[in-house]
Amino acid sequence: MEQETLFTASKWDILKILSSGSKSPLQLAKLSNTSVANISQQLRLLEMAGLVQSKRISNRDKGQPRLLYSLVGNHSFLIASAQDFVDKKLLKLSEYNKVILKIWFLDNPAIHYFLEKAFWQIEASMTEKDSLVYDPTSSDEISLIIISDNPSLKKEFRKMAVKNSEGISKTVTFNVKTFAEFKKLGAAQAKLYALYDPSNILNQRRGEDLRDKN
């Protein structure tokens, strides 16, 4: 299968929905406003390409098996067009690669370099249980929230000055919060942008808030 056909509008919609968590074909059909037959066909192609996986679980309500689909690993389809380099490739991403891409996707390119340098500074101290989110609403120039129950991070990371190759300096502020403190942010979480979140904490907290409202 040509790589470009993996990212048609219908398949892209499915991938975007699955980024928030596992879904059944019926759930995907409702969220995509299309038929289960069409969703099932797209899921088969995505599964063959290694982008999604299926899991059969017991449906206690109806006593019948039920399929749930989820994303597999981290991938990126890159298209490069430069004066001396033009290529395209589907790549597997490390957690580090994923953070850098998330930074590049921010609409403000003026802060990309400074966020990259800030992550390089704290990467070795982050674990798979921790999360790092960017707060675009902060009055500080660049504000990052570290979500961790490790008390030493509050002492280790507060502020850092970063200067780029053009001599421009910006201050990056680190706000370390425990998971309990982060949960208290409530609706304010919706404005945050996850950079490093291997445990998907941000989506989990947002889901809990939605269930609490309902």
C-alpha positions in Angstrom: 0.0 0.0 0.0 1.3 3.5 -0.9 2.1 5.4 2.2 0.0 8.4 1.1 -3.1 6.3 1.0 -2.7 5.6 4.7 -3.5 9.3 5.4 -6.7 9.9 3.5 -9.3 12.0 5.3 -11.3 9.0 6.5 -8.3 7.1 7.9 -6.9 10.4 9.4 -10.2 10.9 11.3 -9.9 7.4 12.8 -6.3 8.0 13.9 -7.2 11.3 15.4 -10.0 9.8 17.4 -7.9 6.9 18.6 -5.3 9.3 19.9 -7.6 9.9 22.8 -8.0 6.2 23.7 -9.3 2.9 22.5 -12.6 2.7 20.6 -14.9 0.1 19.1 -15.9 0.3 15.4 -19.4 1.4 16.5 -18.0 4.2 18.6 -15.7 5.3 15.7 -18.6 5.2 13.2 -20.7 7.5 15.5 -17.8 9.9 16.1 -16.9 10.0 12.4 -20.5 10.2 11.2 -20.1 7.2 8.9 -21.1 3.6 8.7 -19.6 0.7 10.7 -18.9 -1.1 7.4 -16.8 1.8 6.1 -15.0 2.1 9.5 -14.2 -1.6 9.5 -12.7 -1.4 6.0 -10.5 1.5 7.0 -9.4 -0.2 10.2 -8.4 -3.3 8.4 -6.1 -1.3 6.1 -4.6 0.6 9.1 -4.1 -2.6 11.0 -2.3 -4.2 8.0 0.0 -1.1 7.9 0.8 -1.6 11.6 -0.7 1.8 12.7 -3.6 0.3 14.8 -4.2 -2.9 16.7 -7.4 -4.7 17.7 -8.2 -6.4 21.0 -11.1 -8.7 21.7 -12.7 -8.2 25.1 -15.6 -9.7 26.9 -18.9 -7.7 26.6 -20.6 -8.6 29.9 -23.8 -6.8 29.0 -24.5 -8.8 25.8 -22.4 -11.8 26.4 -20.7 -11.4 23.1 -17.1 -10.6 22.1 -16.3 -7.0 21.4 -13.4 -5.5 19.4 -11.5 -2.4 20.6 -9.0 -0.6 18.4 -6.0 1.5 19.6 -2.9 3.1 18.1 0.3 1.1 17.9 3.5 2.8 18.9 4.6 6.2 17.6 4.9 7.0 13.9 5.3 10.0 11.6 5.0 10.4 7.9 7.6 13.0 7.0 7.9 14.9 3.7 11.1 16.8 3.4 11.6 19.5 0.7 14.9 21.4 1.0 17.4 22.7 -1.6 19.7 19.7 -1.2 17.3 17.1 0.2 13.9 15.9 -0.9 12.4 12.7 0.5 9.4 11.1 2.2 9.3 8.3 4.7 7.1 6.6 7.4 9.2 6.6 10.5 8.9 5.0 14.0 9.4 7.6 16.7 11.1 7.5 20.1 9.6 9.5 22.9 12.3 12.1 22.3 11.4 12.3 18.6 7.7 12.8 19.5 8.4 15.7 21.9 10.5 17.5 19.2 7.7 17.0 16.6 5.1 18.3 19.1 7.2 21.4 19.6 7.5 21.9 15.8 3.7 21.7 15.4 3.2 24.7 17.8 2.0 27.7 15.8 4.7 30.0 17.3 8.0 29.1 15.7 9.8 31.8 17.7 9.7 29.6 20.8 10.6 26.2 19.2 14.3 26.4 19.8 13.8 27.5 23.5 11.4 24.6 24.2 13.8 22.1 22.6 16.6 23.3 24.8 14.4 23.3 27.9 13.5 19.7 27.2 17.1 18.7 26.6 17.8 20.1 30.0 15.2 18.1 31.9 14.9 15.0 29.8 17.3 12.9 31.9 15.2 13.6 35.0 11.9 12.7 33.5 10.4 9.2 33.9 7.6 7.4 32.2 5.3 8.3 35.1 6.0 12.1 34.6 4.5 14.5 32.1 5.6 17.8 30.7 3.1 20.3 29.3 3.4 23.8 27.8 1.1 26.5 29.1 0.4 29.0 26.3 -1.7 31.2 28.6 1.0 32.0 31.1 2.2 35.6 31.4 5.7 34.4 31.5 7.6 34.3 28.2 7.7 30.5 28.2 6.0 28.4 30.9 6.3 24.6 31.3 4.5 22.5 33.8 6.2 19.3 35.1 3.7 16.8 36.5 5.5 14.6 38.9 5.3 13.2 42.5 9.1 13.5 42.7 9.8 16.3 45.3 13.4 16.8 44.1 12.2 18.2 40.8 10.8 21.3 42.5 14.3 22.1 43.8 16.1 21.1 40.6 14.0 23.0 38.0 12.7 26.5 38.4 13.9 28.8 35.7 16.5 28.7 33.0 17.8 31.3 30.5 18.2 30.2 26.9 20.0 32.1 24.1 19.7 31.1 20.5 22.3 31.5 17.7 21.0 35.0 16.9 21.7 36.2 20.5 18.0 36.3 21.5 17.4 35.2 25.1 14.3 34.0 26.7 13.5 32.7 30.2 11.8 29.3 30.5 9.9 28.9 33.8 9.2 25.4 35.2 6.2 24.9 37.5 6.3 21.5 39.1 3.0 20.1 40.2 2.1 16.8 41.8 -0.7 14.7 40.1 -3.1 15.8 42.8 -2.3 19.5 42.3 -2.6 19.1 38.5 -6.0 17.5 38.9 -7.2 20.6 40.7 -6.6 22.7 37.6 -9.9 21.3 36.3 -11.1 23.1 33.1 -7.8 24.9 32.8 -6.2 21.7 31.6 -7.9 22.0 28.3 -5.7 25.0 27.3 -2.5 23.1 28.1 -0.4 21.4 25.4 1.2 18.0 26.2 4.9 17.7 25.1 5.9 14.6 27.0 3.1 12.4 28.3 3.9 8.7 27.8 1.2 7.7 30.3 -1.4 9.9 28.6 -2.1 11.6 31.9 -3.5 14.8 30.3 -6.2 12.9 28.3 -7.0 10.8 31.4 -7.5 13.8 33.6 -9.6 15.5 31.0 -11.7 12.4 30.6 -12.2 12.2 34.4 -13.4 15.8 34.4 -15.9 15.2 31.6 -17.3 12.2 33.5 -17.5 14.2 36.7 -19.6 16.9 34.8 -21.9 14.2 33.4 
